[in-house]
Amino acid sequence: MQRVAAALHEDMGVTNSLFKGDNGSQELSAESLAILVDYIRLLGVPPKRQVLGNSVKQGEKLFKQIGCEDCHRAELTTSQYHPYPELRNQVISA
């Protein structure tokens, strides 16, 4: 939840229950933030398209060079404690 709330605030300027505005205001309630987090947790990984194209290869190189890969990893394994049992210990490859 912390990561989504931070991204909303830092990347999009959306105040929320964890990152409030200067006057303590928030555009997104705690309940709406929790719903958004669940939605993101349940999104499927889209298939790669045109993986052999030069522009895709250049994009992957740039993606790595500017540090996107620090957060957006090519492969990860979900936690054995994931709140949804069917999503525990799942290997996800981008």
Buried (B, 14 or more C-beta within 10 A) or exposed (E): BEEBBEBBBEEEEBBBBBBEEEEEEBBBEEEEBEEBBEEEEEEEEEEEEEEEEEEEEEEBEEEEEEEEEEEEEEEEEBEEEEEEEEEEEEEEEE
